[in-house]
Amino acid sequence: MADAQVQAEKVNKLEHLLAHRPDKSELVEKNVLKPGNLDPSLQAKQIELAKNQLEDKLNAALSHRPKPAELVKEGILAGGSLAHPRLISLFVWNLD
């Protein structure tokens, strides 16, 4: 009988939670759900596509970036070693 009572309590709790669950707009506001009416499988593809497009845009911008030697020549970057001395010491230490 105790098992039946525990089962009934679980059912009641589940019914209460389902009756009082947040609506879709509240879940979107809390970033639990993504906005839009797309099927979840399509939403995942849409997010992946946006990520890939952003990655391509960043790679394109980085490919047009001036080389460090050009920046030294133009006086934008200090001459000599292009790496911070602390980074050089860490690199040399890791080679041992």
Phi, psi and omega in degrees: 000326180296323179296321179294324179291317178297317179298318180295321178295320178297317179297316179297318180296317179297316178299319179297314180298319179293324180290333184246020180288152181291152178278172186300318183297323178293320179293325176293317179299325181272006181062026174278319176246151175276146178292155178115168182247022180283154172299142182305324179293325177286326177298318179298318178294321179296318179295317179297318178298315179298320179296315180295322178295319178295319178297316178297319180296318179295316179297321178295317179295319180292329181290338179265004181289140179292150179287153179305323180298322178295322180292325176294316181300323181274359178078015180275325181244141180293147180287183181083214181293138181273350181256151177294140182305324180295321178294320179297315181296323177295319180296313181296320180297322181286344178284337182293000000 
